[in-house]
Amino acid sequence: MSIRNLDDLLAEGVSGRRVLVRADLNVPLDKGDGHITDDGRIRAVLPTLTALRDAGAQLVVCSHLGRPKGEPDPKYSLAPVAERLGELLGSPVAFAADTVGDAARQAVDGLADGQVVLLENLRFNKGETSKDEAERGAFADQLAGFAQAYVDDAFGAVHRKHASVYDVPARLPHYAGRLVLREVEVLSGLTGDPERPYVVVLGGSKVSDKLAVIEALLPTVDRLLIGGGMCFTFLKAQGHPIGTSLLEEDMIDTCRSLLERAAGKIVLPVDVVAAAAFAPDAEHETVHAHSIPRDRVGLDVGPRTVAEFAAEIGTARTIFWNGPMGVFEMPAFAHGTRGVAEAIAEVKGFTVVGGGDSAAAVRALGLDENAFDHISTGGGASLEYLEGKTLPGIAALEQ
């Protein structure tokens, strides 16, 4: 892969130059008071921002947050992110109340060397996500007009063909930030020749969300451990009752085919925590995975499954984990995710957490992030990379 990176830009010199940095600051906000509940993505971009700031660049940072409909929506404002970013950088971050309007131009024009401005949510402008190339290009022209160089450090967005990710690099000298470079380095290792045994742990709710990556990984992995809501469609495909657990009817035949083709590689839960309702205080019990009562819903894998998964994980030299084992947001159903995560953390080999809910679970459960070799910031992007898809943001950097 031939991509110019941040070190190349720093070697050219950035003092007095404006640099547009596409970051992924799409952090979760509390629905009540709007405070940031997990600042992991903000912290992930700090090495790139700090290096540029300390070298005297004038930094224009941009990002999306949530899914606004192409117009301003106060609940998706990046204002609280600007405040937190300033705290983490140890210096004030100016906030522009629009993306490319008067407020943004004034804030950018006022930058001195080593100062930072964060533009308002890119998705407040419909040009960011437009499928119309002219509309997207017009927005990209305005963004590119703010700077003399572009750095993409938003790995969580590189699978999107959006103006700030795909079109801006065509208009400016472009470079990969430290985070993007590390993500690609790690994931390319998983698709190349990983040290064996290579064990993949997949969870989450839907088989359909993970089907492409399962298909891509099956020829490569030594074991594929499946938990979370998606395991119930596999159990149903084996002919077992699953009660009222999550089921994708149209995926049953696909799961049956995968199990037949997998030659023993796929490992499913042997017990589950079955509850009377999908609620944090619901009555629940651990039952055999092949005999879930008809009026119960599976919300977590059970202790025997954790032990069996941990035994498989313990043999691994390479681990990739994407997706929780249960509804970890509810303490009663977080034990499976915690147990599997702790087993992965103890592995002496190379361990990768594939972003999304898995990364959120590591932090929500208070686990030591340093116990894992790499925690991706992009769940969807990491899966698409492993599927072998061309990621628009990476392709744009290679040009």
N, C-alpha and C positions, 0 to 999 in steps of 0.2 A: 504494500500500500504506500503510495507516494502522496503524503500530505505534509505541507509546511505546518510547523507547530509553533507554539508560543515562544520557545527558545530561539527559533529563527527570527521571529518578529523582534524580540528583545535585542538580538544581536544586531539587527538593522538600526535600532534606536527608536525609542518612542517618546522621548522627552519633548513636550510641546506639541505632540500629535494627538488628535482625537481618535480614540479607538472605540468602535461599537462592539459591545460584548453581548452576544445572545446567551443569556443564562436560563436555567430552568428553576424558577422561583415559585413554582406551582405547589405551594405548601397548603396543608389542611388548616382551615380556620374554624374556630368554635362557632356553632350556629347561633349561640346566644349573644356573646359580647364581641365576637369577631377576632379574638386573640389567636395567635398562631399556636397550634397544638403540637407541631413537630417541625423544627427548623433544620432538619437534616439536609434538605436540598440547598438551603442558603449556605450552610457550612461547607457543603461540597464544592462550591464555586469559589470559596475564599482564596485558595492558593493562586488561582489565575488572577483574580482581581487584585490581590495584594502585590503580586509580582509586577503587574502593570502600573499600579499606583505608585509603588516605591521607585519605579524607573522613570516617573515623571509624566506618564500618560494622562490625558484628560479623558476620563472614562464615561461613556454613555452606555448604561446597562439597560437591557430590555428583556421582557419576559411575558408570558401569558399567565393567567391564573383562572382555573375553572373553565366553564363553557358559556360565557355570555354570548348573546346573539348578534354580535357585530355592532353593538352600540353600548354606551356607558351604562354600567349597573353597579351602584355603590357597594353591593355585597361582594363584588369581585375586585374591588380596588386593591392596588398594590401598595397603598399608603402604609399599612402596618408592616409590610415587608421592608420598605425603605427604612423605617425606624429600626427594625431588628438588624438589618444589614449594617446600618451605621454603628450599632452597638458592637456587633461582631468584628467589624473592621477597626473599631476604636477611633473613628473619625466620622464627622457628619456626612450623610448622604442626602443630597438635595432631591426633592421629588417633583416631577413635572406632572401636572394634573391632566395632561392629555398625551397622546402618542406622538403626533407630528404637527400639532397646532402651535398657536402663539406661545402657550406656556412651555412647551417642549423647546421651541426655538430660543426663547429667552433664557431658559435654564442652561441649555447647551452653550449658547454664546457667552454665558457668564462663567464658564468653567476656567479655572486656573490649573496649572500643572499639578498632578497628584490628587485632583478633586474628582468626585463621583456624582453623577446624577442618574436616578432611576426614572425611566419613562413609565407612564401609566400603562395598564394592561393592554398588550398588543391586540387582543381579541375584541377590544372596544371599537376597533376599526375593521369593517367587514373585508377590507383588502387583505388582511392577514391570512384568512383561511379560504378566501374565494377560489373557486375552481376556474374562474375566468382569468386567463393568464394576463390579459391587459390590466384588469383591475388589481390583481395581485402585484403586477409589475410596477404599477403606478405608486402603490404603497411602498414597495421596496425602493423605488427611486427616492422617495422622501426620507426613508430611514437611512439609506446609504449616503444621502446628502449631509448627514450630521457628522461624518467621520472620514478619515483617510485610510483606515484599516478596519478589518472585521475579524473577530475571534468568536468561534462557536464553542461554547462550553456547556451546551444544553443537551446532553445525551438523551434525556427523557423526551426530547422533541425531534430527534433526527429522523424518526420514521414518518414524519409529517411533511407533506409538500406544501409548506407554508411560506409566506413572503420572507419572514425574518430568518428562516432556516435554509430555504432553497434558492430564492431569487436574489437576496442581498449579496451572497458570496460572488455572484456573477458580475457584480458592479463594483467590487472593492478587492484589493489584495486581501486574501483570506487565509486564516490559520486555525488549527485545532487547539483548543485550550487543554490544560493539564488533565481535566476530568474526562473529556471526550477521548483523548489519546489513551488514557489508562483503560477506559471501558473497552475500546476497540482491541487493545493489546490483550486484555484478559479474555474477552469472548472469542477472539480469533484462536487463542490457545485451546479453548474448549472444542472448537470445530476442527482443529488440526489433529494433533496427536497427543491427547491428554495422557498423563501418567495413569496407569491402571492399578487396581480396579477403578473404573469410572462409574460413579453412582449418581443418578439424578433423582431428586425428590420433587414431585409435582403435587400441588394442592389447588385450592381455589374452588369456585362453584361449578364451572361448566366445562365439560369435555370439549365442546365446540370451540371454546376460547383457546384450548391447548392442543387441539388435534394436529395442526400443522407442525408444531414443535415435537410432538410425540412421534409423528411419522418421520421427521428429520433425525431424531435422536436414536430411534430404535436400532438402526444398524450399528451405531457407535457405542452405546452404553453397555455396561455389564449388568446393571440392575436399574430398573425404573420403579421407584416406590410411589404409589398413588394414594393420596388421602384427600381430605377436604370434601366438599359437596360433590365433586366430580366422581368420587369413588363409587357412589351409589348406582350410577348408570352402568358401571362395570360389573358390580355385584348383581344387578338385575339381568345383565347380559349372561351371567352364569346361571341364571334361573332362581336366584335367591329372593325372598321377600324383603322389601326395603321400607315397609310401613308408609308413612307420609313424607319420607325423605325426598330431597331434591332429585328430580329425574328428568332427563332429556330423552323422551320417547324416540325421537327421530335419530338418536345416536346409538341406540341399543345394538343394531346390527353392526355398526362401525366398531363398537367396543368389542363385540364378539369376534370380529375379524382380527382386530389387533391382538387379542388374547391368543388366538390360534396361531398368528404369525410370530408372536414374541418369543416362542421357544423357551418359556420359563423366565424370561427377563422381567416381566411385570409382576410386582408384588403388591397385593391388595391387603387392606385391613382384615384382621381376624376378629376384632371386637370393636364396638362403637359405643359411644355415650348417646343413648336414646332418651329424648325428652318428651313430656306430654304436650309441649307447645314450644314455639319459637319465641322464647322469652327468657330474660336473664335469671328469673327466679322460678322457672318451671321445674316441676318434679322430674327427676331423671335417674337413670340406672345404666349400668354397663351391661350390654348384652352381646351374644355371639353375632358376628357380622352376617352369618347365614340365617339368622332367625330373629330379625327385627320385628317386634310386635306391630300389627297392622295400624294401631292408633298412635304410634310413636314416630318422631322425626329424629334422624341421626344428626347430631350437632358437633361431634368431635370423634376422633379415633380414641380407642380405649387403651389402657395400660399395657395389655399384652401386645398390641400393635406397636406401641412406642418401643417396647423392649425388642420386638423383632426387627423393626426399622432401625433401631440403634445398633443392633448386631450387624446388619448389612452395612450401615454407615461406617461402623468401626473398622471395616476391612478396607475402606476406600483410600485411594491416594489422591483422587480428584472428586469433588462434590459440587453439583449445581443444584440450588434449591430455589424454586419459585412457587409461591402459593401456600397459605396457611393450611394446617391440618383440620381446623375446625373454626367455630365462630369465636376467635380469640378475643374479640372486643367484649365478650361476656365472660367474666372470671370463671364461672362454672364450666365453661367449655374451652378454656385456654390451655388446659394441661397437655393435650396432644401436641399443639404447636410448640409449647415451651419445651417439652421433652425431646422432640425431634431437633429443635434448634440447639439445645444444649448438647445433644449427641454430635451434631455437626461442628459445634464450636470446639469439641475435644479432639477432632480429627487432626492427625499430624500432617496430613497431606494438604493440598490446595483447595480452599473452600470459597465458593462464590454464592452470595445471596442475590437472587435475580430481581431485585428492585420491587416496586409496587407494594402490595400488602405484606410481603415477606420482610422487606426492609422496615415497614411500619411496625410489624410485630416485634422485631428485634428491639426497637426502641420502646414500644409500648409495654413490653414485658420486662424492661429494665435489664436486658442482657448486655454484656460487654461487646460493643461494636468491634473492638480491637481483636476479639477472639476469632473473627472471620478475616480471611485474606482480602476479600473484596466485597463490598456491598454496593450493588449497582443502583443508580438513581433512576433507571428507566426500565420499568417492568415490561411494557409493551415493546419498547425498542430492543431490549435484550432478547426477548423471545423471537422477534422478527429477524434479528441478526443470526440467532442459532438456527432459524428455519432456512437460512441462506438467501433471504430476500435482499434486494438492493434498497438501502436506506437513503432516501432523497438527500438528507442533510450531509451524510458521509460522501455520497457521490458528488455533491456540490463542492465539497472541500478538496476532492481529488482532481477537480478540473483546473 
